[in-house]
Amino acid sequence: MKRLSLCWPLTLVLLIGCPEPDPANDDDTTVAANDDDANSDDDDSSVIGVGNDDDATDDDDSAPVDDDDATDDDDATDDDDDDSAAHDDDDATDDDDSIPFECVDDSFEPNDTSGTPSLVTYPFNHSGLTMCEDDGADWYVLESLLTSGLIEVDLSFEGFDGDLDLTLLDPDGNVAASSAGSGSTESILHYVDVPGDWLLHVELAAPGSLSGTFYNLQIQVDQAPTVCEPDAFEPNDSDADAAPLSMTTYLHLTACNEDADWFFIEAEAGDALEIDAQFFAVEGNVDLTLFDPSGATVATAASSTDDEFIAHTVASDGEYLLQAQLVEDAGYIPGLIYDLTVSGATQGCVDDVFEPNNNGLDSAWVPNGVYLAQTICVGDEDWYALDLSGGEEFTYDLGYLSSEGNIDVWLWDNNVTTVFASSTTAANDENFVWTVTATGPYLLQVAMDVDAGAVPGNVYDMDVSSVFVGVCPVDMFEPNEDLPSATWLPSLGLYPAMQVCEDEPDFFSFNASSDQNIDITVDFDPTEGDVDLELYDPSGALIQSTVGPGSPEVLSVVAGAAGSYTVGVILTADLGISDGINYDLLLSVLSSS
């Protein structure tokens, strides 16, 4: 049945009659579709893509595709929500597209439960991690840790995005340490007392205004020392071997079991002597005892806190003995590290442990190392003896406070006739590097020309180092330069302070069963060079390798066949002063289930 067209208005029809229907249904009588003029009439055909030539201000499209202008927003100033895409292409003040924040999982997901933790390789340093509100937790696993390891975790985030807390669990699932402050940082420092796999739990304690929280996470595992390390004042285990103290702060002294530290202080009657020892109570406790020149006890500090303090008014001139005794060793580091501050005594320039070394004949021999809290006086130079070999690169660094007086340094031959190197600046640091021309004894002269501070003399630290350029040192696992000579690693875990040389790679072998996860991490200083890894299966075929700059190098693979696997550590770039590069090797082999 044909549809009839009605004309309107009726009076006009009576006068001129009913016109012919619009053939293109576009308000004009032409046959062509959608060829209207530039007026803003609301006449577009619903037919998509057929000759629509309205102008850019025409806001009348009913079709799903808008072809009025190239930006697909009809009018750049219109206030409508016409952008269905994720990006808003209206003008800068148009906020009609309200796109909500969506929390996106980071690359370590899924790790929302203790049963699906992400494996940590060291050093772990990642920023921009996400904690989504609907997850509420991220879990990480620190595999195959050995006892005496030190776990250090630092977490930072924006407080307005929510509050995050940290929990460390031992291999038995017990809480070993936690950090649940209200600020924007959390940290954990804990010593490994149970070997095995440790879990780290990052928890959303309080949500923020958004549906997720961005955070940064740093995890480092280091090997703790196994013996109590002596400090620069040793041996000072008895009153007869007491070391002199001046009015300053001595950092990182060590107190060991059954090994008291003895010091003496020159003081005058009326001096208000103050002595302060600070340390970490979780590592133990140190007590202080002060004796007068007759040997009588005049003051003690024996609290259970991490700060032992003595204040004593000196009754008579003379030497006052101070004993620092370790009464409790509670931590996993043998002994206790403490800082000691002494003030209030009226005294002249105090000698250090190397005195008398006031000239070349009385010089004190010093091997490579760091020497802290040495004292020097005007007119009382310090001389040190060195044994150097031709071709070595000798590096010397001396730090002090120039406000207390200027210190200079010279390197002489053993007869004090020729100066090979020197540093005579007015700064807080004197240093030089010299390539040794001949093997033999040498002398270091340290002198103070002006005493500018309130305390007589000055205190300085020095670093003495000599290394062969062109000779790469070897570690305890050599020789292991190729697959046949690979060193067998009987246990998994961390192998610190390894050394690899250029053109002389290190190879290590270990056992793995079929379908076990093999994870290998090598950590090193990238300023010293670059290291790559290679992994070979029991048949000797290369199955995986790492290439490229940066530390650490990480290699992970699932073992195909049971047997002996071999990892190669290859030095690809040697950038440091000394030949070769020092690295730490972490090896983990665990079942996937």
HELIX and SHEET records of a PDB file:
HELIX    1   1 LEU A   10  ILE A   16  1                                   7    
HELIX    2   2 GLY A  159  ASP A  161  5                                   3    
HELIX    3   3 ASP A  239  ASP A  241  5                                   3    
HELIX    4   4 ALA A  281  GLU A  283  5                                   3    
HELIX    5   5 GLY A  360  ASP A  362  5                                   3    
HELIX    6   6 SER A  402  GLU A  404  5                                   3    
SHEET    1   A 5 SER A 118  LEU A 119  0                                        
SHEET    2   A 5 ALA A 137  LEU A 145  1                                        
SHEET    3   A 5 GLY A 196  PRO A 207 -1                                        
SHEET    4   A 5 GLY A 162  LEU A 169 -1                                        
SHEET    5   A 5 VAL A 175  SER A 179 -1                                        
SHEET    1   B 4 PHE A 124  CYS A 132  0                                        
SHEET    2   B 4 GLY A 212  GLN A 223 -1                                        
SHEET    3   B 4 GLY A 149  PHE A 157 -1                                        
SHEET    4   B 4 THR A 185  TYR A 191 -1                                        
SHEET    1   C 5 ALA A 243  PRO A 244  0                                        
SHEET    2   C 5 ASP A 261  ALA A 267  1                                        
SHEET    3   C 5 GLY A 318  ASP A 329 -1                                        
SHEET    4   C 5 GLY A 284  PHE A 291 -1                                        
SHEET    5   C 5 THR A 297  ALA A 301 -1                                        
SHEET    1   D 4 THR A 249  ALA A 255  0                                        
SHEET    2   D 4 LEU A 336  SER A 343 -1                                        
SHEET    3   D 4 ALA A 272  PHE A 279 -1                                        
SHEET    4   D 4 ASP A 307  THR A 313 -1                                        
SHEET    1   E 5 ALA A 364  TRP A 365  0                                        
SHEET    2   E 5 ASP A 382  LEU A 388  1                                        
SHEET    3   E 5 GLY A 440  MET A 448 -1                                        
SHEET    4   E 5 ILE A 407  ASP A 413 -1                                        
SHEET    5   E 5 VAL A 419  SER A 423 -1                                        
SHEET    1   F 4 GLY A 369  ILE A 376  0                                        
SHEET    2   F 4 ASN A 458  PHE A 468 -1                                        
SHEET    3   F 4 GLU A 392  TYR A 400 -1                                        
SHEET    4   F 4 ASP A 429  THR A 435 -1                                        
SHEET    1   G 5 THR A 487  TRP A 488  0                                        
SHEET    2   G 5 ASP A 506  ALA A 512  1                                        
SHEET    3   G 5 GLY A 563  ASP A 574 -1                                        
SHEET    4   G 5 GLY A 529  TYR A 536 -1                                        
SHEET    5   G 5 LEU A 542  SER A 545 -1                                        
SHEET    1   H 4 GLY A 493  VAL A 500  0                                        
SHEET    2   H 4 ILE A 581  SER A 591 -1                                        
SHEET    3   H 4 GLN A 516  PHE A 524 -1                                        
SHEET    4   H 4 GLU A 553  VAL A 558 -1                                        
END                                                                             
